[in-house]
């Protein structure tokens, strides 16, 4: 990391977002976290650009990432790439087995904190951070010292949020694009935790085009080999509510692995509710209704991440459970999708018991296991 000391730096308080000409006042944005996918990113960067100078030379064209720390004596420290970043991550697998080993993109479950260990901050500092992730940029600034001291912990949480947004853009985009989300739900898909990585990229690509890319969906399904599914399920047994149903769940998995998708779906579809009911009963001493349980698992995911916008996708997963897993059917009008209700009431047709649907139930159970 290179550090350049700057002198006679203008101490900006924020960015004007609106002007009241009659009163001669402006509203200032003093703190924000945004990405280069947002149009205002470029407006703020143009305003920041004059600060990025070494003498008379502008450094903006040379920088991929930077941290600008403005001190109250009108000096500044400009730290430029390569910048050391330390991330506090949750992994899908047992972290004790990862010591000294690399962590892949697909193994990340969530990121809670992103810190800058080699840069020191004072309570009176104003801070601007711009970091590049996968050809996109994250921008965080905290400039309003009139509103209180610099909060390093809030910055670290915000940088973690931005890191997730940019590195797992496809995961979030698949839910934020209403058209894509509707098409995925109609086919029983969701960007499940087990898909995060190449699977989520393929899922978004499959539904973003005007017609569904069936080959990409087949590639996703085929990527879950026996070894992969057994590894996924092995992590379930550390949870009491899953371990209590181990015989049932293993029976459903075994049916899937021997291509008996009807038996797999019949066995596993109702166990999503059974597991959620048991977890709710243990925690609240009473069962939850089909309306309560999706909310319950979403709340558990948010509590685990301490952040509603995490890779647990809590709100999105709640919607998926409500609209897909707990979708009601009506034989009178021919509304018979594949859901927990149509399976348990015998309304689903034989053609609906597919390998794709069976895998979705397994991945849904896995997502539940991470949230609880």
C-alpha positions in Angstrom: 0.0 0.0 0.0 1.3 3.5 -0.9 0.5 6.4 1.4 0.7 10.0 0.2 0.5 12.9 2.7 -1.5 15.9 1.4 -1.6 19.4 2.7 -4.1 22.3 2.6 -7.0 20.0 1.9 -10.5 21.3 1.8 -12.6 19.8 4.6 -15.9 19.0 2.9 -18.9 18.4 5.1 -21.0 16.4 2.6 -22.8 16.6 -0.7 -25.7 18.8 -1.4 -28.8 16.8 -2.3 -31.4 19.6 -2.4 -31.6 23.4 -2.3 -34.2 25.6 -0.8 -33.5 28.9 -2.6 -36.2 30.9 -0.6 -34.5 30.0 2.7 -31.0 29.9 1.3 -30.4 26.4 2.7 -29.2 23.1 1.4 -29.6 19.5 2.6 -26.3 17.7 3.0 -25.7 14.0 2.6 -22.9 13.4 5.0 -22.7 9.6 5.1 -23.5 7.0 2.5 -22.7 3.6 1.1 -23.3 3.0 -2.6 -21.9 1.2 -5.6 -21.0 2.2 -9.2 -24.3 0.6 -10.3 -26.0 3.7 -8.9 -26.0 6.8 -11.1 -25.2 9.2 -8.2 -21.9 7.3 -7.7 -20.3 9.2 -10.6 -21.6 12.6 -9.4 -19.9 12.1 -6.0 -16.7 10.8 -7.6 -16.5 13.9 -9.8 -16.8 16.0 -6.6 -14.1 13.9 -4.8 -11.7 14.0 -7.8 -10.1 17.4 -7.0 -9.1 16.0 -3.6 -7.1 13.2 -5.2 -4.0 15.2 -6.1 -0.3 14.9 -5.4 0.8 18.5 -5.8 -0.7 19.6 -9.1 -1.0 16.1 -10.5 -4.4 14.4 -10.5 -4.2 10.8 -9.3 -7.7 9.7 -10.2 -6.8 8.1 -13.5 -4.2 6.0 -11.8 -6.3 4.6 -9.0 -8.3 1.5 -8.7 -8.9 1.7 -5.0 -8.2 4.4 -2.4 -8.9 5.5 1.1 -8.7 9.2 1.8 -8.5 10.2 5.5 -9.1 14.0 6.0 -7.7 15.3 9.3 -9.2 18.3 11.1 -5.9 20.2 10.6 -6.6 20.3 6.8 -4.0 17.6 6.1 -4.9 14.2 4.6 -3.6 10.7 4.1 -4.3 9.2 0.7 -3.8 5.4 0.8 -3.8 3.7 -2.6 -3.8 0.2 -4.0 -2.9 -2.4 -3.2 -4.9 -1.9 0.1 -5.0 -4.7 2.6 -8.6 -5.8 3.4 -9.6 -8.1 6.2 -13.0 -9.8 6.0 -14.8 -11.5 8.8 -16.7 -14.2 7.0 -19.1 -17.0 7.8 -18.6 -20.2 5.7 -21.0 -22.9 4.7 -18.7 -25.6 6.1 -16.9 -26.1 9.4 -14.5 -23.2 9.8 -12.1 -25.2 12.1 -11.1 -27.2 9.0 -10.1 -24.2 7.0 -7.2 -22.9 9.1 -4.3 -22.3 6.7 -6.3 -23.2 3.7 -7.8 -21.0 0.9 -11.4 -20.1 1.0 -13.3 -20.2 -2.4 -16.0 -17.8 -3.6 -18.6 -20.6 -3.4 -17.8 -21.4 0.3 -18.7 -17.9 1.6 -22.0 -17.9 3.5 -21.9 -14.3 4.6 -19.6 -11.3 5.4 -20.1 -9.4 8.6 -17.2 -7.0 8.7 -14.7 -5.6 6.2 -11.8 -3.8 7.9 -8.7 -1.9 6.7 -6.1 -3.2 9.2 -3.2 -1.1 8.1 -4.9 2.3 8.2 -5.5 4.2 11.4 -8.4 6.5 12.0 -9.1 9.2 14.6 -12.5 10.1 15.9 -12.3 13.6 14.3 -11.4 12.3 10.8 -13.5 12.5 7.7 -13.2 9.4 5.6 -13.8 8.5 1.9 -13.3 4.9 0.8 -13.5 3.6 -2.8 -12.7 -0.1 -3.4 -12.9 -2.0 -6.7 -14.5 -5.5 -6.7 -15.0 -7.5 -9.9 -15.0 -4.5 -12.3 -17.4 -2.5 -10.0 -16.7 0.0 -7.4 -17.9 0.5 -3.8 -18.0 4.0 -2.3 -18.4 4.8 1.4 -18.0 8.2 2.9 -18.5 9.7 6.4 -17.9 13.4 6.4 -20.2 15.1 8.9 -18.2 15.5 12.0 -20.9 18.0 13.2 -23.1 14.9 13.6 -20.7 13.1 15.9 -17.4 11.2 15.9 -16.2 8.9 13.1 -17.8 5.5 13.6 -15.3 2.9 12.4 -17.5 -0.1 13.2 -20.3 1.3 11.1 -17.9 1.8 8.2 -16.7 -1.8 8.5 -20.3 -3.1 8.4 -21.1 -0.9 5.4 -18.0 -2.0 3.5 -19.1 -5.6 4.2 -22.5 -4.8 2.8 -21.0 -3.2 -0.3 -18.6 -6.2 -0.8 -21.5 -8.6 -0.8 -23.5 -6.4 -3.2 -20.6 -6.3 -5.7 -19.1 -9.8 -5.4 -22.5 -11.5 -5.3 -24.3 -9.1 -7.7 -26.0 -12.0 -9.5 -27.6 -13.3 -6.3 -29.2 -10.0 -5.4 -30.1 -9.1 -8.9 -32.1 -12.3 -9.4 -34.5 -11.1 -6.7 -34.5 -7.4 -7.4 -35.5 -7.9 -11.0 -39.2 -8.5 -10.6 -39.6 -10.2 -14.0 -36.7 -12.6 -13.3 -37.9 -13.4 -9.8 -41.4 -14.1 -11.0 -40.1 -16.5 -13.6 -37.8 -18.3 -11.2 -40.6 -18.7 -8.6 -43.0 -20.1 -11.2 -40.4 -22.8 -11.9 -39.7 -23.4 -8.2 -36.2 -21.7 -8.2 -34.6 -19.4 -5.7 -30.9 -18.3 -5.4 -30.4 -20.8 -2.6 -27.3 -20.5 -0.5 -26.0 -23.7 -2.1 -26.1 -22.0 -5.5 -24.1 -18.9 -4.5 -21.2 -18.7 -6.9 -21.4 -20.1 -10.4 -24.8 -21.6 -9.8 -26.4 -18.2 -9.0 -24.7 -16.8 -12.1 -26.2 -19.5 -14.3 -29.6 -19.1 -12.7 -29.7 -15.4 -13.4 -28.5 -15.9 -16.9 -31.1 -18.6 -17.5 -34.0 -16.4 -16.7 -32.7 -13.0 -17.7 -33.1 -13.7 -21.4 -36.5 -13.5 -23.2 -37.0 -17.3 -23.0 -35.7 -19.6 -20.3 -32.4 -21.2 -21.1 -33.2 -24.8 -20.3 -29.6 -26.0 -20.9 -28.4 -23.8 -18.1 -31.0 -25.1 -15.7 -30.0 -28.6 -16.6 -26.4 -27.7 -16.0 -27.3 -26.4 -12.5 -29.2 -29.6 -11.7 -26.4 -31.9 -13.0 -23.8 -30.0 -10.9 -25.2 -31.5 -7.7 -23.5 -34.8 -7.7 -23.9 -37.5 -5.0 -20.7 -36.3 -3.3 -21.9 -32.7 -3.3 -25.3 -33.5 -1.9 -23.9 -35.7 0.8 -21.4 -33.0 1.8 -24.3 -30.5 2.0 -26.5 -32.7 4.1 -23.6 -33.6 6.4 -23.7 -30.1 7.8 -27.4 -30.5 8.6 -26.9 -32.9 11.5 -25.2 -30.3 13.7 -28.7 -28.8 14.1 -31.0 -30.6 16.5 -34.1 -30.0 14.5 -32.5 -31.6 11.5 -30.8 -34.4 13.4 -34.1 -35.3 15.0 -35.4 -36.0 11.5 -32.2 -37.6 10.1 -33.7 -40.9 9.2 -36.5 -39.2 7.2 -34.2 -36.7 5.5 -31.7 -39.4 4.6 -34.5 -41.5 3.1 -35.5 -38.6 0.9 -31.9 -38.0 -0.2 -31.4 -41.6 -1.0 -34.5 -41.6 -3.1 -33.2 -38.7 -5.1 -29.8 -40.3 -5.6 -31.4 -43.4 -7.0 -33.5 -41.3 -9.3 -36.8 -41.9 -7.5 -37.9 -38.3 -7.5 -41.5 -39.1 -6.6 -40.4 -40.8 -3.4 -37.9 -38.0 -2.7 -40.5 -35.2 -3.0 -43.2 -37.1 -1.1 -40.7 -37.6 1.7 -39.0 -34.2 1.9 -41.6 -31.6 0.8 -43.5 -31.7 4.1 -40.3 -31.9 6.2 -39.6 -28.2 5.5 -42.7 -27.3 7.6 -41.9 -30.1 10.1 -38.4 -28.7 10.8 -39.7 -25.1 11.0 -42.5 -26.1 13.4 -40.1 -27.9 15.7 -37.7 -24.9 15.8 -40.6 -22.5 16.4 -42.0 -24.8 19.1 -38.6 -25.0 20.9 -38.1 -21.3 20.8 -41.6 -20.0 21.5 -43.2 -23.0 23.2 -46.0 -23.1 20.7 -46.4 -24.2 17.0 -46.5 -21.6 14.2 -49.1 -21.4 11.4 -48.2 -21.6 7.7 -48.3 -17.8 7.7 -46.0 -17.4 10.7 -43.3 -19.9 9.8 -42.0 -18.1 6.7 -41.7 -14.9 8.8 -40.0 -16.9 11.5 -37.2 -18.3 9.4 -36.6 -14.9 7.8 -36.2 -13.3 11.2 -33.8 -16.1 12.2 -31.7 -15.3 9.1 -31.7 -11.6 9.8 -30.6 -12.3 13.4 -27.8 -14.5 12.3 -26.4 -11.9 9.9 -27.3 -8.9 12.0 -28.1 -7.3 8.6 -31.3 -7.7 6.5 -29.4 -7.3 3.3 -27.2 -10.4 3.7 -26.6 -13.5 1.7 -29.2 -15.2 3.8 -31.7 -13.3 1.6 -34.1 -13.3 4.5 -37.0 -11.2 3.0 -36.6 -12.9 -0.4 -36.6 -16.3 1.1 -39.8 -15.5 3.1 -41.5 -14.5 -0.1 -40.3 -17.7 -1.8 -41.7 -19.9 1.1 -45.0 -18.0 0.9 -45.4 -18.0 -2.8 -43.9 -21.3 -3.8 -43.5 -23.8 -0.9 -46.8 -22.7 0.8 -48.7 -21.8 -2.4 -52.3 -22.9 -2.2 -54.1 -24.8 -4.9 -57.6 -24.7 -6.3 -58.9 -27.7 -8.2 -62.0 -25.8 -9.3 -59.9 -23.4 -11.5 -57.1 -25.8 -12.3 -54.5 -24.0 -10.1 -52.3 -26.9 -9.1 -48.6 -26.0 -8.8 -45.9 -28.0 -7.0 -46.1 -27.0 -3.4 -46.1 -28.5 0.1 -50.0 -28.5 -0.1 -50.4 -30.2 -3.5 -47.9 -32.9 -2.4 -49.4 -33.6 1.0 -53.0 -33.5 -0.4 -52.2 -35.7 -3.4 -53.1 -32.9 -5.9 -49.8 -32.7 -7.8 -49.7 -34.6 -11.1 -47.1 -37.3 -11.8 -45.5 -35.0 -14.4 -44.7 -32.5 -11.7 -42.5 -34.9 -9.7 -39.3 -34.1 -11.6 -35.6 -34.2 -10.7 -35.5 -30.4 -10.9 -38.3 -30.1 -8.3 -36.8 -32.7 -6.0 -33.4 -30.9 -6.0 -35.2 -27.5 -5.3 -36.7 -29.1 -2.1 -33.3 -30.3 -1.0 -31.7 -26.9 -1.6 -34.6 -25.2 0.2 -34.0 -27.5 3.2 -30.3 -26.5 3.1 -31.2 -22.8 3.0 -33.4 -23.3 6.1 -30.6 -25.1 7.9 -28.3 -22.1 7.5 -31.0 -19.6 8.7 -31.8 -21.6 11.9 
